[in-house]
Amino acid sequence: MVYSLAYRRPPHVGPRRTSTASRESGPSIGGSTLNDSQDASINYGIPEPLSFDRIIDGGTCPPCTTRDFMNYLIYIEHAAENLQFFLWYRDYVRRFHLLPESERKLAPEWTVEQADAQALALKDNPVPMKSLSADAAAIFKGTDFAQPKTTVVELGKGGSNPFGTPPMTPTPGGYDSNAPSEYPWSDSGSTLRSGFKATHDKKAAGAFEAADVKLQPFTIQPFREEISRIISIYVAEGAPRQLNLSSKERAGLLHALAITTHPTAFRPVIHTVEWSLRHQAHQNFIRWTICNGNRPRVIFARGLGIVGILGGVLAAILIVLSNAGRGWRVLSAIGFAFGIATLFAAWKGMCVVLHGMHHRHLRPWELFTEDDDASSVLEMKKDSFDTLGSSNSYEDQPWIAKYEKRNVIRKIFDREVWIQEPALRQIQDTIFLQALLASFILTAVCVGIFLALPKGNFY
């Protein structure tokens, strides 16, 4: 079974920013679903079995699983923080609604009216500029770019720390980032180890101060410590997994989080993150996954296709210049058919040899998992899904140096693995049929041209 022969793989979507209002057509905070997701998937060449929701919910097979999506965002697109934040938010919504009603009432809902009023206030009173260095301040002194004097209340100084809550009873087995699926979270909302509390509270306090938030957060609200850590990891300037937010979006989020820890406080930010995942990252991931060979193999296949076409042209010219009959010129169709089909498929990122076995090349970070220490591999996999972890830097991972040492021939003929996802195989079957059809038509045209030429009779 294949898709329509008019199928086109999803186009590459570059980084871009769109206003929040244009991204908020029918969102669902609890389900994290956009109404236009299914229609958009069909329009962009993504079938329903490979939709964003199906991948996130674990309804796909390799190489289209959530982990494959995460690896793509880490190693290829370098924007894994969006998916990590999105997964944390989904789990946070679930855990928040599992709290007793008495605790949920401590964190009131952040309404749309409050968000609009806050956005209007930020528009009338923009967030103050960052502090300039002494040299820069001296240069800009007396100009329009001079740093304005502000009287921001310094949090955590001259009094008790507004983020300092009494230590909670730790969860069984200690803290673990995968606690939602493996360990129960404490009813009080304490999800952090005491060793990290001071550092994250300090960063969160700095973020509130930078946003000119004078209101002290309510420390009795559930998950206040976890929210402080989320701010220090995803929201604060220079955070290890800083989200791509505008200054107004960041300031609006911090003002909302200073009042409540209700999931609706993240409403504008989660819309931005989800829109980026659905309409950019997911589309690029499917386009990238369709390619069954690595870059050296695809370049090699393109070269092979060009050689086949040139071979067909050369054979046709030699036969035309000879005194052989016209029928012999049809032999050039072999080179044309092989070259055009191979080049067409390679232009779509596919190798016809690998496709014949429904195989794909292992990714560079998958090649050395058997050779590396099992504990280091497990740590690498755990870090990417650790939504409360450190930065997504991977430059020190051992597979990078090992892969760079491999010569081009080994990269072209790297190890292969069977493609398990049926929908992906159907897409590749469709592209292969398109390649055959294009090859048949163009080969007929080329051979017909050479058949119309008169004999050369040179030999």
PyMOL commands that set and color helices and strands:
alter all, ss='L'
color gray80, all
select helices_A, chain A and resi 20-23+37-43+48-50+52-56+66-77+80-97+101-104+112-124+134-140+179-182+194-210+224-235+247-257+263-290+295-321+326-347+352-356+364-367+374-384+398-405+408-412+422-452
alter helices_A, ss='H'
color red, helices_A
select strands_A, chain A and resi 27-28+33-34+359-361+416-418
alter strands_A, ss='S'
color yellow, strands_A
deselect
rebuild
show_as cartoon
